[in-house]
Amino acid sequence: MLKNNRFFMKRLIIINLLLLLILPGCSHLGFPTYYDPTTYKSLTDLKPEITSLYDGFGSDTINTDKIATLRLRLAQIYEYENGKGKKNQETTAQVKIIRNIFERHVADRIKSGKWSEDHLNNNKQNIAQAFDIAIQTERLKNKNE
């Protein structure tokens, strides 16, 4: 029994040493960026602002000033994420998806006019889900730098 424990311990030590030697060489693989509280706050702040704007898409008029403000905020978030480089490409892509959905929805509202309740709810759900994916992705990133 003692012989088995020694054998097991020696193997465990050898495996750990090998991992310590191999893992640093994997740094070139481009692990994702670390959790960024600025990204998380930007996304969680913007989500309710956009869904609130969408509530107005069920009325006869739209708030073009608010649309312009939110477009600017989305552009700023995109530039911030894009500036982090290739390691952050997943988050950058998710912000781009959110921007594209937003622009498609705004264009639809301008072209088609007042949204029905079902159309409004579907589009709010779509944009909210896109935000939720980006928020969860950021939340799940490694918090230890």
HUPE-V967847 format. One record per run of one state. SS is the DSSP state (a for helix, b for strand, c for the rest). FROM is the first residue (numbers start at 0). TO is the last residue. If there is no record, write none. Layout:
SS_FROM_TO ; SS_FROM_TO
//
This chain:
c_0_0 ; a_1_28 ; c_29_35 ; a_36_57 ; c_58_62 ; a_63_81 ; c_82_84 ; a_85_111 ; c_112_115 ; a_116_138 ; c_139_144
//
